[in-house]
Amino acid sequence: MRRSLVAIALALVSVLATACGGGGGDQPRELVISAIPDQDPQKLQRLYGALSERLTRTLGIPVRYVPLTDYAASVTAYRRGDLDMVFFGGLTGVQARQQVPGSVPLAQRDVDERFRSVFVASTASGLPAVTDVAGLREVGGRTFTFGSESSTSGRLMPQYFLDQAGVGPNSFRGPSGFSGSHDATIALVTAGAYEVGALNATVWDQRLAAGTVDLTKVREIFRTPTYHDYHWLARPDIDDELGAGTTGRVRDALLGLQAGDPVDKNILDLFGAGSFIATQPANYDQVEQVARSLGLVQ
């Protein structure tokens, strides 16, 4: 009888351990990814949902996309370890690397090594197109909106080029706005809420190609010089959490996306890219220097 009771007790312990996750092997650890919320949430869900499915098949581990509400939340969640890998902009990537030393820049899109911002103006403003940075002085005295306060292409670099043109923070008619996303910037300038706005050139080009921009109400007036921007950043503990070599396998999976494959092409098209390419921390030195000059990083 005593042996029977011991056997029953051990069986119960085994069942409870499995129910509480003690079995481990049946529930593999997920790779949790996210991105700065720089565009329409529905488009981001399509993009990162498709990428998650592709990475799950390639890596053989579950990959889950977690949407976020703002740029600052992406850095905070990454620092806490809630996210393993994030598609950051240049500025948020610098901020995240400062807060999580040892983070690994995995890859950037081919377009990110020569990225640009665009300045758009309402047609009602009468602002002409300008041919160089100095021409941005025409924006002074107008109402103006950036994108998110932490956006590289929608705030940091546009502000840098405006400063070069002698257009400081107090040069606008009223305080500058912060729309929160590139799509919102287009919408606000189109609606006439602001005369001028700055945003990600790739988003602008994609919206033009899709025919969703009303060119009778808003138009591009300047495209900036190039700089490095978006990139995938991975936490330094991924290999400890998911197995040795996982970081390299994720990088290889991103670099291996091929425009000749229909599934991959859909993902790359949603990213506005032809491919992903290798990157390194030094590529974002300019962004870091500008951010320091503006007091956005320590």
C-alpha positions in Angstrom: 0.0 0.0 0.0 2.8 2.4 0.9 4.6 1.8 -2.4 1.3 2.5 -4.2 0.9 5.8 -2.4 4.5 6.8 -3.3 3.9 5.9 -6.9 0.7 8.0 -7.0 2.4 10.9 -5.4 5.3 10.9 -7.9 2.9 10.6 -10.8 1.0 13.7 -9.5 4.3 15.7 -9.2 5.2 14.8 -12.7 1.8 15.8 -14.0 1.9 19.1 -12.1 5.4 19.9 -13.3 4.4 19.3 -16.9 1.3 21.5 -16.6 3.4 24.3 -15.1 5.9 24.2 -17.9 8.4 22.0 -16.3 8.4 19.7 -19.3 10.1 22.4 -21.3 10.7 20.4 -24.5 7.1 20.5 -25.6 6.8 24.3 -25.5 9.9 25.8 -27.2 10.9 29.3 -26.3 9.6 31.9 -28.8 11.7 34.5 -30.6 9.7 37.7 -29.9 10.1 40.5 -32.5 8.8 44.0 -32.9 9.3 47.2 -34.7 8.9 51.0 -34.1 5.3 51.9 -35.0 6.2 54.2 -37.8 3.3 53.4 -40.2 -0.3 52.3 -40.3 -0.8 49.5 -37.7 -2.6 47.3 -40.2 0.2 47.4 -42.7 2.7 46.6 -39.9 0.6 43.6 -38.9 0.7 42.3 -42.4 4.4 42.9 -42.8 5.6 41.4 -39.5 3.0 38.7 -39.5 4.4 37.5 -42.9 8.0 37.8 -41.7 7.2 35.9 -38.5 5.8 33.0 -40.5 8.8 33.0 -42.8 11.3 33.0 -39.9 9.4 30.3 -38.1 9.7 28.0 -41.1 13.4 28.8 -41.7 14.6 28.7 -38.1 12.4 25.9 -36.8 11.4 27.9 -33.7 8.2 29.9 -33.1 8.5 33.6 -34.0 5.9 36.0 -32.7 5.4 39.7 -33.6 4.3 42.0 -30.8 2.9 45.4 -31.9 3.8 48.5 -29.9 2.1 51.9 -29.4 5.0 54.3 -29.7 8.8 54.6 -30.3 9.7 54.9 -26.7 7.8 51.8 -25.8 10.0 49.8 -28.3 13.2 50.8 -26.5 11.7 50.2 -23.1 10.4 46.7 -23.9 13.7 45.8 -25.5 15.6 47.0 -22.5 13.4 44.9 -20.2 14.0 41.8 -22.3 10.3 41.6 -23.4 11.5 41.7 -27.0 14.4 39.7 -28.5 14.8 41.6 -31.8 13.4 44.9 -33.0 13.5 46.7 -36.3 14.6 50.1 -35.0 15.2 53.4 -36.7 18.7 54.8 -36.5 18.0 56.9 -33.4 16.0 54.3 -31.4 18.7 51.7 -32.3 21.4 53.9 -30.8 19.2 54.4 -27.7 18.6 50.7 -27.4 22.3 49.8 -27.8 23.2 52.3 -25.0 20.7 50.7 -22.7 21.5 47.1 -23.6 25.3 46.9 -24.1 26.4 44.0 -26.4 23.3 44.3 -28.6 24.0 43.1 -32.2 23.0 45.0 -35.3 22.0 42.1 -37.6 21.0 43.6 -40.9 19.6 46.6 -42.6 17.6 47.0 -45.9 19.5 47.8 -49.0 17.8 51.2 -49.0 18.9 52.0 -45.4 22.6 52.5 -46.3 21.6 55.6 -48.3 18.3 56.6 -46.7 16.6 60.0 -47.1 13.8 62.1 -45.6 11.4 64.2 -47.7 9.9 67.5 -46.9 6.3 67.8 -48.2 4.1 70.9 -48.3 0.5 71.6 -48.9 -0.1 73.0 -52.4 -2.1 75.8 -50.7 1.1 77.0 -49.0 2.5 78.0 -52.4 6.0 76.8 -51.3 8.3 76.0 -54.2 10.5 72.9 -54.5 14.1 73.6 -53.4 17.3 72.1 -54.7 19.6 72.0 -51.7 19.7 72.2 -47.9 20.1 75.9 -47.9 16.8 76.2 -49.7 15.0 74.9 -46.6 15.1 78.4 -45.3 11.9 78.8 -47.2 10.2 76.6 -44.5 10.8 79.3 -41.9 7.7 81.1 -40.8 5.4 78.2 -41.8 3.5 75.8 -39.7 5.5 72.5 -39.5 5.1 69.0 -38.2 7.7 66.3 -37.6 6.8 62.6 -37.2 7.5 60.9 -33.9 9.8 62.7 -31.5 12.1 59.7 -31.7 12.0 59.2 -35.4 15.3 59.3 -37.3 13.8 60.1 -40.7 10.8 62.0 -39.4 12.5 64.2 -36.8 16.2 63.8 -36.1 17.7 64.2 -39.5 15.1 66.7 -40.8 15.9 68.8 -37.8 19.6 68.5 -38.5 19.2 69.7 -42.1 16.9 72.5 -41.0 19.5 73.7 -38.5 22.1 73.7 -41.4 19.7 75.9 -43.3 19.4 78.3 -40.3 15.9 77.2 -39.5 15.9 76.6 -35.7 13.1 75.3 -33.5 11.7 78.8 -33.0 11.6 79.6 -36.7 8.2 78.2 -37.4 4.8 79.9 -37.1 3.8 78.4 -33.9 5.3 75.4 -32.2 6.2 72.4 -34.4 4.0 69.4 -34.2 4.8 65.7 -33.8 2.3 63.6 -35.8 3.4 60.2 -34.4 4.0 58.4 -37.7 4.9 59.0 -41.3 1.4 58.3 -42.6 0.0 60.7 -40.1 2.4 63.4 -41.3 1.1 63.0 -44.9 -2.5 63.1 -43.7 -2.0 66.3 -41.6 -0.3 68.2 -44.4 -2.9 67.0 -46.9 -5.6 68.2 -44.7 -4.0 71.6 -44.2 -3.4 71.2 -40.5 0.3 72.0 -41.2 1.8 73.7 -44.2 5.0 71.5 -44.2 6.0 68.2 -42.8 9.0 65.8 -42.8 8.9 62.1 -43.2 10.5 58.8 -44.3 11.3 58.9 -48.1 10.5 55.2 -48.5 7.0 55.6 -47.0 6.3 58.6 -49.2 7.5 56.7 -52.3 5.3 53.7 -51.4 2.3 55.8 -50.9 2.9 57.6 -54.2 3.2 54.2 -56.0 0.0 53.0 -54.4 -1.8 56.1 -55.5 -3.0 57.0 -52.0 -1.4 60.5 -52.0 -3.6 63.4 -53.2 -1.1 65.4 -55.2 -3.6 68.2 -55.7 -3.2 68.9 -52.0 0.3 67.9 -51.0 3.7 67.5 -52.8 7.3 66.9 -52.2 9.5 70.0 -52.0 12.9 68.6 -50.9 14.7 65.2 -50.6 17.6 65.3 -48.1 21.2 64.0 -48.5 21.6 60.4 -47.5 22.3 58.7 -44.1 22.1 55.3 -42.5 18.8 54.5 -40.8 16.6 51.4 -40.0 18.2 48.1 -38.9 17.4 44.9 -37.0 18.9 44.9 -33.5 19.2 41.7 -31.5 19.6 41.3 -27.7 23.0 39.8 -26.6 21.4 36.9 -24.8 19.5 35.3 -27.7 22.0 32.4 -28.0 21.7 31.7 -24.3 17.9 31.7 -24.5 17.4 29.9 -27.8 20.5 28.0 -28.4 24.1 28.6 -29.6 24.2 30.0 -33.1 20.6 31.4 -33.1 21.8 35.0 -33.6 23.8 34.0 -36.7 20.9 31.9 -38.1 18.5 34.8 -37.7 20.9 37.1 -39.5 21.4 34.5 -42.3 17.6 34.2 -42.6 17.2 37.9 -43.1 20.1 38.2 -45.5 18.7 35.1 -47.4 15.4 36.7 -48.3 15.3 36.6 -52.1 13.2 38.8 -54.4 13.0 35.9 -56.8 10.9 33.9 -54.3 7.2 35.0 -54.3 6.8 34.8 -50.5 10.1 36.6 -49.9 9.2 39.2 -52.5 6.0 40.0 -50.8 7.9 40.6 -47.5 10.6 42.7 -49.2 8.0 44.8 -51.0 6.2 45.5 -47.8 9.6 46.6 -46.3 10.2 48.8 -49.4 13.4 47.0 -50.1 15.1 44.8 -52.6 17.0 42.8 -50.0 18.6 42.9 -46.5 22.3 43.5 -46.2 24.9 43.2 -43.4 25.4 46.2 -41.1 27.6 47.2 -38.2 27.4 49.7 -35.3 29.8 52.2 -37.0 27.1 52.8 -39.7 25.0 54.8 -37.1 27.8 57.0 -35.8 26.5 60.0 -37.7 23.0 59.5 -36.2 24.5 59.2 -32.8 26.5 62.4 -33.2 23.4 64.4 -34.4 21.4 62.9 -31.5 24.0 64.0 -29.0 24.1 67.5 -30.4 20.3 67.7 -30.0 20.4 66.2 -26.5 18.5 63.1 -27.5 21.1 60.6 -26.2 23.8 60.9 -23.5 
